[in-house]
Amino acid sequence: MEEEAFEIGQFEIENRLRNLCWTVSGDYGLNLKLDTISYSKSVYVSLYDAVKQGAFSKYFDRDAFGLYLVKKLYCGAEEQPLTSLAQLCVDSAVYKKISKERPGILEIRKKAFEELMEYDFTRLAASFIGQIRLSLMQEAVLGPRTMQSRIRKAVDMLEKLWDTRDTMAVIRTVDALYNWLEDPHFEERRGSLEAVLSVTMEELREFRWKDFLEEEAYEEDFDRYLSQVTNAAAQFQDQEAQAEEKKRLRTKRVLVDQEAADKMYSYIELNYGRSYLSKTEQERVNRSLCRGAHADCSLYFTEGILSGMVKKNYQSEYARRARSENLKAYGHCMRVSRRNIEQLSDTLRRALTARSEREILRSEFGRIVPAKLWKIGRSRDKKLFERELRKDSSDFAVHVLIDASGSQKRRQSLVALQGYIISEALSMAEIPHQVMGFCTFWDYTVMQRYRDYDDPREANQRIFEFYASSNNRDGLAVRAAADSLMGRPEEHKVLIVLSDGRPNDIIVNRPGSRNPMPYSGDYAVRDTALEVRKIRAAGISVLGVFAGEEQDLQAERRIFGRDFAYIRDIMNFSAVVGRYLRRQLDDVD
């Protein structure tokens, strides 16, 4: 009965919002997905979103705008910041026009902003795009205000949309803001706005959009996603807030049936490559490692889509393009890279040579020293012999673990280069090592192996297949990497983690998915730090190599303690990493 009452309430809310949207647009044939989720929390936010949906459909070409957004995403843009900026542009483009026709809408907008600032202020203030949104809302509620110059520049760009009815003007503003604020190197990697718009419908329809959909869909995924993005772009409450609200309203845990689990596994296999573990081995690893904070998760081990391709698709083409970009970046700084490799390998070889040098000790057994024989019967010193000790230089194994999540996208080639430099140096020093990347999609933390411990040096080239996507559950990935090291026969083990200090895995509620507890912020940092401490307690040395943003430096310190390297410049990469590895080689007996 409670579920039935809830459904009736939702129907009435949706009916009210739809009527408002139709009235504003003048088009009673519009069939839009409206924001009913926010209604229980903020009536005015839902009402204003309905107004904006209708107004945007009235004044602009909604389909053309949505198609641009999907093309931009196809070319590698991040969905959340792109749609957030699109929402700001849509609001600026419609509210002046519609309020002239219907003055009461200004009051709805003002009250919506008051409520958003009340319950969403802290989260919005944590990002620059959120700060722009807050500045706009404060200006609407409190009147003109002084702003930071960078925020003022963004607001000035948005205000130029007040008088336009040109959809391309809105598209150009969204594109300019995204390339400026979110990804300054987008045009270098993917091309200009013209290149984005030149993506064909055939290319879009061939790409599998299912992993971007809010709900499970197995047919017409492009059309569904196009509708989803267009709807999101005309709202004001962003996707992250709505995802949190949907999670709050969800009261029942999803039970995954075998059919849904098989579909998910097939999807992972298709887009990340076949697993190199047998089904039995995979189940054993998951039972052993997916516990505690990661109990609703799974690990998936693969050598990548290019090595274990099920069939050619957009993801495989994307992987090929990423490899090409990484190799091109390596070509641009080959001399610097080779110098780093030589310096790091030289550091390692000198340390190993020192460990291999013989050491002569006085002993109570061994080879007798004639000059000491006089002590017999005259001294209690029984050390009349010499014994030669030779340290073992081959008792080290290293695992290099690379964060391959979407937050690494803007420095993707640099991260691949760092992994390659370390691997080449270790190969030249003849130290067995494994290199893996990790990201998390749905319930799966995907561990991609670029080279195994005893692979020949030529395997290092596969590190250039590195590309960034999806989320990252660092604690589970670090646990899996340590498990691999523990299985090695070498006495001394080192784990090197290349990351940006931002563990983050928030899963949108998906039917048929186990939806593990959101893994982000302080909770994720504490879990990863705890995992690192456990690994060190087990005898594995752990080094964090940080190449992220300065604001994430504190999180990196919390995770790795004093054993982390902050890489500001690729020129000093070998020196920084070399000092740590040399210390590990020198400190052990």
C-alpha positions in Angstrom: 0.0 0.0 0.0 2.8 2.4 0.8 4.5 1.8 -2.6 1.1 2.3 -4.3 0.6 5.6 -2.5 4.1 6.7 -3.4 3.5 5.9 -7.1 0.2 7.9 -7.0 2.0 10.9 -5.4 4.7 10.7 -8.0 2.2 10.6 -10.8 0.4 13.7 -9.5 3.7 15.6 -9.1 4.8 14.7 -12.6 1.4 15.7 -14.0 1.7 19.1 -12.3 5.2 19.7 -13.6 4.3 18.5 -17.1 1.4 20.9 -17.3 3.7 23.7 -16.3 6.2 22.8 -18.9 3.6 22.5 -21.6 2.1 25.9 -20.6 5.5 27.7 -20.8 6.5 26.1 -24.1 3.1 26.2 -25.8 3.8 22.8 -27.2 1.5 20.1 -25.7 3.2 17.4 -27.6 6.5 17.7 -25.6 7.3 14.4 -23.9 10.1 15.3 -21.5 11.5 13.6 -18.4 11.0 16.1 -15.6 12.7 16.3 -12.2 10.2 14.8 -9.8 12.9 13.5 -7.5 13.7 16.9 -6.1 10.1 17.8 -5.4 9.9 16.3 -1.9 13.0 18.3 -1.0 12.4 21.5 -2.9 9.2 22.3 -4.7 10.6 25.4 -6.3 13.6 23.7 -7.7 11.4 21.2 -9.5 9.0 23.9 -10.6 11.8 26.0 -12.0 13.3 23.1 -13.8 9.9 22.4 -15.5 9.8 26.1 -16.5 13.3 26.0 -18.0 12.6 22.8 -19.9 9.6 24.4 -21.5 11.3 27.7 -22.2 14.4 26.1 -23.7 12.1 24.1 -26.1 10.2 27.3 -27.0 13.2 29.4 -27.9 15.9 27.0 -29.0 16.5 23.9 -31.1 16.6 21.3 -28.2 17.6 18.4 -30.5 20.6 20.3 -32.0 21.8 21.3 -28.6 21.5 17.7 -27.2 23.2 16.3 -30.2 26.2 18.7 -29.7 26.5 17.5 -26.1 26.5 13.8 -27.0 29.1 14.5 -29.7 31.3 16.3 -27.2 31.0 13.4 -24.8 31.8 11.0 -27.7 35.0 12.9 -28.3 36.1 12.4 -24.6 34.5 15.2 -22.6 33.5 14.5 -19.0 29.7 14.2 -18.6 29.2 15.9 -15.2 31.1 19.1 -15.8 29.8 19.4 -19.4 26.2 19.1 -18.3 26.7 21.4 -15.4 28.1 24.1 -17.7 25.2 23.4 -20.2 22.7 24.0 -17.4 24.3 27.4 -16.6 24.1 28.4 -20.2 20.5 27.2 -20.6 19.4 29.2 -17.6 21.1 32.4 -18.8 19.7 31.9 -22.3 16.0 31.5 -21.2 15.2 33.2 -17.9 15.2 36.8 -19.1 13.0 36.0 -22.1 10.4 33.9 -20.3 10.2 36.3 -17.3 9.2 39.1 -19.7 6.3 37.0 -20.8 5.5 35.6 -17.3 6.9 37.9 -14.6 6.0 35.5 -11.8 8.7 33.1 -13.0 11.4 35.4 -11.5 10.0 34.7 -8.0 10.0 31.0 -8.6 13.6 31.2 -9.8 14.6 33.2 -6.8 13.0 30.8 -4.3 14.5 27.8 -6.1 18.0 29.4 -5.7 17.4 30.2 -2.0 16.6 26.5 -1.4 19.5 25.2 -3.4 21.9 27.5 -1.5 20.5 26.3 1.8 20.9 22.6 1.3 23.6 22.4 -1.4 26.0 25.3 -0.6 29.0 23.2 0.8 29.0 20.8 -2.1 28.8 23.5 -4.7 31.5 25.6 -3.1 33.9 22.7 -3.4 34.3 23.0 -7.2 34.9 26.0 -9.5 31.9 25.4 -11.6 29.9 25.1 -8.4 31.3 28.5 -7.3 30.1 30.1 -10.6 26.7 28.6 -10.0 26.6 30.0 -6.4 27.7 33.4 -7.6 24.8 33.5 -10.1 22.3 32.3 -7.5 23.5 34.9 -4.9 23.2 37.6 -7.5 19.7 36.6 -8.3 18.7 36.5 -4.6 20.7 39.4 -3.2 21.5 41.6 -6.1 24.8 42.6 -7.8 27.9 41.3 -6.0 31.7 41.5 -6.2 33.2 38.4 -7.8 36.6 36.9 -8.3 37.9 38.0 -11.7 37.8 34.4 -13.1 34.2 33.9 -12.0 33.3 37.4 -13.3 34.7 36.4 -16.7 32.6 33.2 -16.8 29.5 35.1 -15.7 30.1 37.8 -18.4 30.2 35.0 -21.0 26.9 33.6 -19.7 25.2 37.0 -19.7 25.9 37.4 -23.4 23.3 34.7 -23.9 20.5 36.9 -22.4 19.3 38.3 -25.7 20.2 35.5 -28.2 17.8 33.0 -29.8 20.6 31.3 -31.7 21.2 27.7 -30.6 24.7 27.8 -32.0 25.5 30.8 -29.7 24.6 28.6 -26.7 26.6 25.7 -28.0 29.7 27.9 -28.6 29.5 29.3 -25.1 29.2 25.8 -23.5 32.1 24.6 -25.6 34.3 27.6 -24.8 33.6 27.3 -21.0 34.3 23.6 -21.0 37.6 24.0 -22.8 38.6 26.9 -20.6 37.5 25.7 -17.2 37.5 21.9 -17.4 39.9 20.7 -20.1 42.3 23.3 -21.5 44.0 20.6 -23.7 40.8 19.3 -25.2 41.3 21.0 -28.6 44.8 19.7 -28.8 43.7 16.1 -28.3 40.3 16.1 -29.9 40.0 19.1 -32.2 38.0 22.3 -32.3 34.2 22.7 -32.0 34.0 22.1 -35.8 35.7 18.7 -35.3 33.2 17.8 -32.6 30.2 18.8 -34.7 31.6 16.8 -37.7 31.1 13.5 -35.8 28.6 11.5 -37.8 25.3 9.9 -36.7 26.8 6.6 -37.9 29.7 6.9 -35.4 27.4 7.9 -32.6 25.0 5.0 -33.2 27.8 2.4 -33.4 29.1 3.5 -30.0 27.6 1.6 -27.0 26.1 4.2 -24.6 24.8 1.8 -22.1 27.5 2.5 -19.5 26.3 6.2 -19.5 22.6 5.5 -19.1 20.9 6.1 -15.8 18.7 3.1 -16.3 19.4 -0.3 -17.8 18.7 -0.4 -21.6 19.5 -2.9 -24.2 18.0 -1.4 -27.3 18.3 2.1 -28.9 20.8 3.1 -26.3 22.0 6.1 -28.3 18.5 7.6 -28.5 17.9 7.0 -24.8 21.2 8.7 -23.9 20.6 11.6 -26.2 17.3 12.2 -24.4 18.9 11.8 -21.0 21.7 14.3 -21.7 19.3 16.9 -23.2 17.0 16.6 -20.2 19.9 17.0 -17.8 21.2 20.1 -19.6 18.0 22.0 -19.2 17.8 21.4 -15.4 19.5 23.4 -12.7 20.2 20.9 -10.0 23.2 18.9 -11.3 23.6 15.2 -11.8 25.7 14.6 -8.6 23.0 16.1 -6.4 20.3 14.2 -8.1 22.2 11.0 -7.8 22.6 11.5 -4.1 18.9 12.3 -3.8 17.9 9.1 -5.7 20.1 7.1 -3.4 18.5 8.6 -0.3 15.0 7.7 -1.6 16.0 4.2 -2.4 15.1 1.9 0.6 15.5 -1.6 -0.8 18.8 -3.3 -1.6 19.1 -4.6 -5.1 19.5 -8.3 -5.3 21.4 -9.3 -8.4 20.0 -12.3 -10.3 22.3 -14.6 -12.4 21.0 -13.2 -15.7 21.8 -9.6 -14.7 25.2 -10.7 -13.4 26.0 -12.5 -16.7 25.0 -9.4 -18.6 27.2 -7.2 -16.6 30.1 -9.6 -16.9 29.6 -9.8 -20.7 29.6 -6.0 -20.9 32.9 -5.7 -18.9 34.4 -8.4 -21.1 33.3 -6.6 -24.3 34.7 -3.2 -23.2 37.8 -4.1 -21.2 38.9 -7.3 -22.9 38.7 -11.0 -21.8 40.0 -11.9 -18.4 43.3 -13.9 -18.2 42.0 -15.7 -15.2 39.8 -18.8 -15.3 36.3 -18.5 -13.8 37.4 -20.6 -10.8 40.5 -18.4 -10.2 38.4 -15.3 -10.5 35.9 -16.5 -7.9 38.7 -17.4 -5.5 40.3 -14.0 -5.8 36.9 -12.2 -5.2 36.1 -14.4 -2.2 39.6 -13.6 -0.8 39.9 -9.9 -1.5 36.4 -8.4 -1.9 35.6 -8.0 1.8 34.8 -5.2 4.3 34.3 -1.9 2.5 34.5 -3.7 -0.8 32.1 -6.6 0.0 29.7 -5.7 -2.8 32.5 -5.4 -5.4 34.2 -7.7 -7.9 37.7 -7.7 -9.3 38.3 -8.3 -13.1 41.8 -9.1 -14.4 42.5 -8.4 -18.1 45.4 -7.6 -20.4 43.2 -5.0 -22.0 40.8 -4.7 -24.9 43.5 -4.7 -27.5 45.0 -8.0 -26.3 41.8 -9.7 -25.3 39.3 -8.2 -27.8 35.9 -9.9 -27.9 34.9 -7.8 -31.0 35.8 -4.5 -32.5 33.8 -1.6 -31.1 34.1 2.0 -30.2 36.0 1.2 -27.0 38.7 -0.7 -28.9 39.0 2.2 -31.3 39.3 4.6 -28.4 42.0 2.4 -26.9 43.9 2.4 -30.2 43.7 6.2 -30.4 44.9 6.5 -26.8 47.9 4.3 -27.5 48.7 6.4 -30.6 48.5 9.7 -28.5 50.7 8.2 -25.8 53.3 7.1 -28.3 53.2 10.5 -29.9 53.7 12.2 -26.5 56.7 9.9 -25.9 58.1 10.8 -29.3 57.9 14.5 -28.4 60.0 14.1 -25.2 62.0 11.0 -26.1 65.4 12.5 -25.1 64.1 13.5 -21.7 62.5 10.1 -21.2 65.6 8.2 -22.2 67.7 10.3 -19.9 65.3 9.6 -17.0 65.4 5.8 -17.8 69.2 5.8 -18.0 69.5 7.7 -14.7 67.0 5.6 -12.8 68.4 2.3 -14.1 72.0 3.5 -13.3 70.8 4.3 -9.7 69.3 0.8 -9.4 72.3 -1.0 -10.9 74.8 0.8 -8.6 72.7 -0.1 -5.6 72.5 -3.7 -6.7 76.2 -3.8 -7.4 76.9 -2.6 -3.9 74.7 -5.3 -2.5 76.6 -7.9 -4.6 80.0 -6.9 -3.3 81.6 -9.4 -1.0 82.0 -8.7 2.7 84.7 -10.4 4.8 83.7 -11.1 8.5 85.7 -12.5 11.4 84.1 -15.7 12.5 84.4 -18.8 14.7 84.4 -20.9 11.6 85.4 -20.6 8.0 89.0 -20.1 6.5 91.6 -20.0 9.2 93.8 -16.9 9.6 97.4 -18.0 10.5 98.2 -14.6 12.0 95.5 -15.2 14.6 96.7 -18.5 15.8 98.8 -17.0 18.6 95.5 -16.3 20.5 95.0 -20.0 21.1 95.4 -20.6 24.9 96.3 -16.9 25.4 92.9 -15.2 24.6 89.2 -15.9 24.9 88.7 -14.6 21.4 87.7 -17.6 19.4 87.3 -15.7 16.1 90.3 -17.1 14.4 88.6 -17.6 11.0 87.3 -15.4 8.1 84.0 -15.9 6.4 82.9 -14.3 3.1 79.4 -13.0 2.8 77.8 -12.0 -0.5 74.5 -10.2 -0.5 71.9 -11.4 -2.8 71.1 -8.8 -5.5 68.2 -10.6 -7.0 65.8 -10.8 -4.0 63.6 -7.9 -5.1 60.2 -7.7 -6.8 58.3 -4.5 -7.7 54.6 -4.0 -8.6 53.8 -0.7 -10.3 50.1 0.2 -9.9 48.6 3.0 -12.1 45.4 4.9 -11.4 43.6 4.7 -14.7 40.4 6.5 -13.7 38.8 9.4 -15.6 40.4 12.0 -13.3 43.7 11.2 -15.0 42.4 11.9 -18.5 44.0 15.4 -18.8 47.4 14.0 -18.0 46.9 10.6 -19.5 50.1 10.6 -21.7 52.2 11.9 -18.8 51.0 9.0 -16.5 51.7 6.4 -19.2 55.2 7.9 -19.7 55.9 7.7 -16.0 54.9 4.1 -15.9 57.1 3.3 -18.9 60.1 5.1 -17.4 59.9 3.1 -14.2 59.3 -0.2 -16.1 62.2 0.3 -18.5 64.6 1.2 -15.7 63.6 -1.9 -13.7 64.0 -4.1 -16.8 67.5 -2.7 -17.5 68.4 -3.4 -13.8 66.9 -6.9 -14.3 64.5 -6.5 -11.4 61.3 -8.6 -11.9 58.2 -6.3 -11.9 54.6 -6.2 -12.9 52.8 -3.1 -14.2 49.0 -2.8 -13.9 46.4 0.0 -14.3 43.1 0.1 -12.5 39.7 1.7 -12.8 36.2 0.9 -11.5 33.0 0.5 -13.5 29.7 -0.6 -12.0 30.6 -3.3 -9.4 33.9 -4.2 -11.1 37.4 -2.9 -10.3 39.2 -3.6 -13.6 42.9 -4.5 -13.2 44.6 -4.3 -16.5 48.0 -6.0 -16.7 50.5 -4.3 -19.1 53.4 -6.5 -18.3 54.0 -9.5 -15.9 56.9 -10.0 -13.6 59.1 -12.1 -15.9 58.0 -10.7 -19.2 60.8 -9.6 -21.6 61.7 -5.9 -21.8 59.7 -5.5 -25.1 56.5 -5.9 -23.1 57.0 -2.5 -21.6 55.7 -1.0 -24.8 52.2 -2.2 -23.8 52.2 0.5 -21.1 51.4 3.0 -23.8 48.0 1.3 -24.1 47.1 3.1 -20.9 44.0 5.3 -21.0 41.8 6.9 -18.4 38.1 6.2 -17.8 35.4 5.6 -15.2 35.9 5.7 -11.4 38.6 4.4 -9.0 38.3 2.3 -5.8 41.9 2.7 -4.7 41.7 0.6 -1.5 40.6 -2.5 -3.4 43.1 -2.1 -6.2 46.0 -1.6 -3.7 44.8 -4.8 -1.9 44.8 -6.7 -5.1 48.3 -5.5 -6.1 49.7 -6.5 -2.7 48.1 -9.9 -3.1 50.1 -10.3 -6.3 53.3 -9.3 -4.7 52.8 -11.6 -1.7 52.7 -14.5 -4.1 56.3 -13.8 -5.4 59.3 -15.8 -4.0 61.5 -12.7 -3.6 62.2 -11.7 0.0 61.9 -7.9 -0.5 58.8 -6.4 -2.2 58.0 -2.9 -3.3 54.6 -1.4 -4.4 54.7 1.8 -6.4 51.3 3.5 -6.8 50.9 6.3 -9.4 47.8 8.2 -8.5 46.2 11.7 -8.1 45.2 11.2 -4.5 41.5 11.2 -5.3 39.9 7.8 -4.7 36.3 8.1 -6.0 33.7 5.5 -6.8 30.1 6.7 -6.7 27.7 4.4 -8.5 24.4 5.6 -9.9 21.6 3.3 -8.9 21.4 0.7 -11.8 18.9 -2.1 -11.9 20.7 -5.4 -11.7 23.7 -3.9 -10.0 24.8 -4.5 -6.4 25.5 -0.7 -6.0 28.3 -0.8 -3.4 28.4 2.0 -0.8 29.6 5.3 -2.3 33.3 5.5 -2.0 34.7 9.0 -2.1 36.0 11.9 0.0 37.3 11.3 3.6 35.8 7.8 3.7 37.7 6.6 0.6 41.0 8.3 1.7 40.8 6.7 5.1 40.1 3.3 3.6 43.0 3.5 1.2 45.4 4.8 3.9 44.3 1.8 6.1 45.0 -0.6 3.3 48.5 0.9 2.7 49.3 0.5 6.5 48.2 -3.1 6.4 50.4 -3.8 3.4 53.4 -2.2 5.1 52.8 -4.2 8.2 52.9 -7.3 6.0 56.5 -6.4 4.9 55.8 -4.6 1.6 57.4 -1.2 1.0 54.9 1.3 -0.5 55.7 4.5 -2.5 53.0 6.9 -3.7 54.0 8.8 -6.8 51.7 11.9 -7.0 51.2 13.9 -10.2 47.7 15.4 -9.4 46.4 18.8 -8.5 47.9 20.7 -5.5 44.6 20.7 -3.6 44.7 16.9 -3.5 48.2 16.8 -2.0 47.0 16.5 1.6 44.9 13.4 0.7 48.0 11.8 -0.8 50.0 12.6 2.3 47.3 10.9 4.4 47.4 7.8 2.3 51.1 7.3 1.9 52.6 9.2 4.9 56.2 10.3 4.3 56.8 7.8 1.5 55.4 9.7 -1.4 57.0 11.6 -4.3 55.4 14.8 -5.6 56.3 15.0 -9.3 56.1 18.6 -10.5 58.2 18.1 -13.6 59.0 15.0 -15.7 62.7 16.3 -15.8 63.3 15.2 -12.2 61.1 12.1 -12.2 64.0 9.6 -12.2 65.9 11.4 -9.4 62.8 11.5 -7.1 61.8 7.9 -7.7 65.4 6.7 -7.8 66.1 8.1 -4.3 63.2 6.1 -2.8 64.1 2.8 -4.6 67.8 3.2 -3.7 66.8 3.6 -0.1 64.8 0.4 -0.2 67.7 -1.5 -1.7 70.2 0.0 0.8 68.1 -0.4 4.0 67.5 -4.2 3.8 69.9 -6.7 5.1 
